[in-house]
Amino acid sequence: MSAKIFAATFAFCLLYTAFSKGVYKIKTSEGLRCQCIHTHSAFIPPRLYKSVELIPSGPHCKNVEVIITITSGERVCVDPSQRWVQRIINSIIESNNNKELLTQIEDF
């Protein structure tokens, strides 16, 4: 491969990396690390939600992470300090509390 082709390919890769949508990228490794590199703060309409994942802070990551999978299959990390995201978190917590209460009643 000639030096010009190599340089052009390398420059293209650098430009692609620099201008890609880095805000939405999620780390692919599932190790003991934070899943979200950056967070998205703009409102996402609930009709686009396929699923919502709430990852509490812990030894793997000091941040609470909220990941919304939208209908296209893309996973978007959202900012948990945003009011609309806090409403989602509260709904998840309330839903889990109701499930625990129903389980306790059924066991009775």
C-alpha positions in Angstrom: 0.0 0.0 0.0 1.4 3.4 -0.9 2.1 6.0 1.7 -0.5 8.4 0.2 -3.3 5.7 0.4 -2.3 4.9 3.9 -2.3 8.6 5.0 -5.7 9.2 3.3 -7.2 6.1 5.1 -5.7 7.1 8.4 -7.0 10.7 8.0 -10.5 9.4 7.1 -10.5 7.2 10.2 -9.5 10.1 12.5 -12.1 12.4 11.0 -14.8 9.8 11.3 -14.0 9.2 14.9 -13.9 12.9 15.7 -17.3 13.6 14.1 -19.2 10.5 15.0 -22.0 10.8 17.6 -19.9 10.2 20.7 -22.6 11.4 23.0 -24.6 8.3 22.6 -21.8 5.8 22.7 -21.9 3.1 25.4 -18.9 1.1 26.5 -19.2 -2.4 25.1 -17.2 -4.1 27.8 -19.4 -5.5 30.6 -16.7 -5.5 33.2 -16.8 -3.6 36.5 -16.9 -0.1 35.0 -19.4 2.6 34.2 -21.5 1.7 31.2 -22.0 5.3 30.0 -19.2 7.4 28.6 -21.4 10.5 28.2 -25.1 11.2 28.9 -27.8 12.7 26.8 -30.0 15.4 28.5 -32.6 16.3 25.9 -36.1 14.8 26.4 -36.8 11.5 24.7 -40.6 10.9 24.2 -41.8 7.7 26.1 -43.4 6.4 22.9 -39.9 5.7 21.7 -38.9 3.6 24.7 -38.3 -0.1 24.1 -36.8 -0.6 27.6 -35.3 1.4 30.5 -32.4 0.1 32.5 -31.6 1.6 35.9 -28.1 0.8 37.2 -27.5 2.0 40.8 -24.1 3.3 41.9 -21.8 0.8 43.4 -18.3 -0.6 43.3 -18.4 -0.8 39.5 -19.3 2.9 39.1 -19.9 5.9 41.4 -22.7 7.2 39.2 -26.3 6.2 38.9 -26.8 5.2 35.3 -30.0 5.3 33.3 -29.9 3.6 29.8 -32.9 3.9 27.5 -33.2 1.5 24.6 -35.3 3.2 21.9 -37.4 1.4 19.3 -34.6 1.5 16.7 -32.5 -0.6 19.1 -30.1 2.2 20.0 -29.1 2.4 23.6 -28.9 6.0 25.0 -27.4 7.0 28.3 -29.5 9.8 29.8 -28.5 12.3 32.5 -30.1 11.2 35.9 -30.1 14.7 37.2 -32.6 15.8 34.6 -36.2 16.2 35.9 -37.7 14.0 33.2 -35.2 11.2 34.0 -35.9 11.5 37.7 -39.6 10.9 37.0 -38.6 7.7 35.2 -36.4 6.6 38.1 -39.3 7.3 40.6 -41.7 5.2 38.4 -39.2 2.3 38.3 -38.7 2.5 42.1 -42.5 2.7 42.7 -43.1 -0.2 40.4 -40.5 -2.4 42.2 -41.9 -1.4 45.6 -45.4 -2.5 44.4 -44.1 -5.8 43.1 -42.4 -6.4 46.5 -45.6 -5.6 48.3 -47.6 -8.0 46.1 -45.0 -10.7 46.7 -45.3 -10.2 50.4 -49.1 -10.4 50.3 -49.0 -13.5 48.2 -46.6 -15.2 50.6 -48.9 -14.4 53.5 
